[in-house]
Amino acid sequence: MLSRDKPCRKWSVLCKRVGEETVLYDKETEAIHVLNPTALLVWDLCDGKHSLEDMEMALRSEFSVADEERVGEHIRGVIGRFLDEGLLENP
């Protein structure tokens, strides 16, 4: 079971800036994924050391998000997509 508390990027996924976009390339599946700025920040924090709460604080700080915004739900959605695409490691 993959821990969603402190998610960790898969070793086979490369992250590269291409022009104005950030692209993930999974060497195992040869799949390419384009990230928006918020998904990129979440990706950068998927290092096995940052909790979802840490990610929420970083997003709120980086993007000056209002207190009433449901940032946690957005992060869980991004993590869910990373899980669905097989971009995260098992603990």
Helices and strands as residue ranges (DSSP letters): E 13-18, E 21-26, E 31-35, H 37-45, H 52-63, H 71-84
